[in-house]
Amino acid sequence: MLVVPANPARHHPFQFLIQNPAMSPIFQRILSYLCLAAVLGLVYGLTIAPGLTWANSGADGGDFISAAYTGGVPHPSGYPLYLLLVRAAQLLPLGKMAFRSNLLSAGLAILAALAAYGFMRRVDGQKLWGLPAWLAALALGLAPAVWGQAVITEVYTLHLLFAVLITSQALAGWRGLPAGRADLLRGITFGLGLSNHVTTVFLLPALCLEPSGKPDFGRILRRGAGAVLVAVLLYSTLMLRASQHAPVNWGNPSTPARLAALVSGQIYQEYVGQAGLDISERAALLLGDISIQFGIVGLVLALLGLFFVPVPRNFYLLSGSLAVASIGFVLFYNTADSFVYLLPLYFLLAVYLERGIGYCASFLQEKRGPGLAVLSLVVIALSLGWNVAQNWSRVDASRDQRAEEFAREIWQKAPQDAILVVRDDQASLSLWYYQFVEGQRPDTAIVVLGLLDYDWYRQMLRDTYPSLKVPEGAADVRKAIEQANPARAACVVLADPIVALSCNLRK
């Protein structure tokens, strides 16, 4: 256990702050939170996407924004809590709808970093005036995986926030709160997390842990019941949204069976353990992704904190179980963007980073005095800053105009009343946003080729485009649609690797 020297104020490098009556401990803590939020806000503000973006695997943003705006249902697993928050953000009188939704991600990432900072200060005391915790929280907020999701419309910064809150409640508890109320809050928090992203279930051991003492199975059951109740109530709102027959209505979850299929991600289950999956290649990509989050210096310090600085046994249990579940899921779920599921794991890695920073600085303070300790913190801060500079260009979404340029070119070339047959998500979700949210080219009908086999999608086409005839029972649905609408030009849309529109014009 690391201990700061008995009278740190005597040799404190910021002596003038301690002696200043205005700088009370409460004021210093508030100032530290504000500074953390300000730094993250500045970086996010400089790199946030001004509209719809394809940066940082952000193509799903078109789906989320459109579903929230039209009162519909996005792709599995539905994300009911996130939809409510996005819709609230869309009411802000700031820029385009996409920009307002991007702002939500940035705000949630800042809240996650602030919550992580508060958790680390609480469990590790005021070691070295809270600077290791501050640096670790800043490093978490500026880790490329977190930063990249903070500047686009996606669910993962909210997912990270709930991971921090759930962990904090499990390991630090609630001061001065009766056990019954604490259990209620833990259950509600977990249920809210589940209603945002189903992989919150990887944190299930957190419901079983106690900040002190042995697990109480009665309390665990109460927490679990509360979590299930909150999650079920929020997911049931998707049935109400489905009844509105909005232009975006994935799975049409109007019945319990359809809702279960949506929430379980039934249409994506083919990606789990897919034949031909190269585990060794994905493992190499995973190690590379982990290594760049805090830079080489940060990774070494995190490993130092993991192996040489004791942490509570419960933290080892939680981080170990989360690591196994998250890494296993990423390795066997064969999608290009599955690495974003590691954000909760990066929070736990940031906690070990805080321990490693504190270990080094405390050692130098005890052996060489506070001056060298502060110098080491400055060097660590500079190394983390270098990692930010190295990743700036790959995360920066502020100049990404690809989605807007793609939509503009398609709309300019598409004939009147055209049927636009779209093959990939990036193209289809972008066109959804520009048509359903910004109202561009309502005369065209967007047909997603990969969804035509689903009855709910064919019904969605009928609800969205009443003039479009969508036959049932055809072996080739696309061909049947084209034949049933002879007066409309049929066009194939491509977005990657080049933007292209190929039309079969008819008389």
C-alpha positions, 0 to 999 in steps of 0.5 A: 500500500502506497502512502504519501509522506506524513506532511506533504504540505511542507514540501508541496510544489504548489504551496501557494495553492494550499495556503490560499484560503480560496483554494479549499479542498472542495474548491480544488476538487471542483477545479480539477473536475472543471479542468478535466472537462475543459481539456476534453471539451476542447479536444472533442470540439476541435475534432467533432464531426459537423454532420453525418460522418463515416469516420471512426466506423460511424456509418451507423449514425445515419440509422440512429439519428433517423430512428430517433428523429422519426420515432422509429427503431434502429438496428438490433438491439434497439437501444431504447435509452440511447434513442431517448437521449438522442431525441432530446439532443436533437431539440438543441438549436445547434447546427444540423440534426447529425451535429446535435447527436454528435454533441451527445456522444461528446458530452457522455464521453466527458461524463464518463471521464469525470466519473472515472476520475471520481472513482479513482480518487475515491478508491485511491485517496488523495495520493499525490494531490489526485494528479495520477487519477486526473492524468489517468482519467484524461488518458481514458478520455483521449484514448483513440477508441473513446475519443473516436466514439466521442466525435460521432453519433454512436452508443458507445460513450454511453456504454462506457459511462454505465461501465464506470458507474456500475463498477464504481457502485460495486467497488466503492459503494454509496456513502451514507446510503441505506443498503436497500436504497443502494441496492435499488440504485445499483439495479436501476443503473445496471438495467439502464446500462442493459437498455443501452447495450446488451454487452453490459451483461459482461459486467454482471459480476458487478451485481454480485460484489460488495464493497466490503464483506461477503456477498449477500444473496438476498441483496444480489437478487434484489439488484438483479430484479431491479435491473431486469425490471428497468431493462424490460420496461425500456425495451418494451417502449420499442413495441410502441415505437414500432406501432408508429410505422416510422420509415426506420423500423428494424424488425418491426418489434410489435410483438414479444417474439419480434422484440426478442428477435430484435434485442437478441440480434438474431439477424447478426448471429451469423457473424458469431464464430463465422466459418473461416474466421482467422482468430490469430489475425483478429488477436493481432489486431486486438493487441495492436488496438490495445497498445495504442490506447495509452501509448507505450509509456502508458501501457507500461505504467498500466502493466506496472500498476497491474502487477506491482500495486495491490488493488482490492480482490473484487477489482481483480475479479471484475476486471478479469471476468470483463477481460475474458468476456470482452476479448472473447466476444471481440475475437469471435464476433466477426465484424470490422467495428467489434473492437469498440466493445472494449471501451469498458475494459479500457476504463479498467486499464485506466485504473491500473494506469493510475496505480502505475503513475502513482507508484512511480511518482510516490517512489520518486517523492520518497527517495528524491523529494517532491520536485522529482515526483512532479517532474515525473508526472510532467514527463508522463503527461507529455508522453500521453500528450504525444500519444494524442498528437500521434492519433489526432489525424486518424480520429479527427472527424471535423473535416469528413464530408464523405457522407454528405458528398456521397448523398449530394452526388447520388441525389444529383444523378438519380432520375425522378421517382427512381428506385435506388437499390443500395447494397451496403449499410454505409450507403443506405443509412446515409441516404436514410438520414438525408431523406428522412431527416433532412427531407432530400429527394422524397420522390426516390425510394431507397431499397436495401438489397440485403434486407429484402428477404425479411417480411418486416422490411418489405412492410417498412417499404410499403409504409414509407413509400405508399406509391411503391409496389412491393410484391409478396411471394417472389423468389427474387424480390428485387426483380419483382419490385422493378417489374411491378413499378415499370414507370420508375427507373431502377438504379444500383448505388455504390458508395465504396470504393467509389461513388457510383450510380447505374440506372436502367432507364425505362420509357 
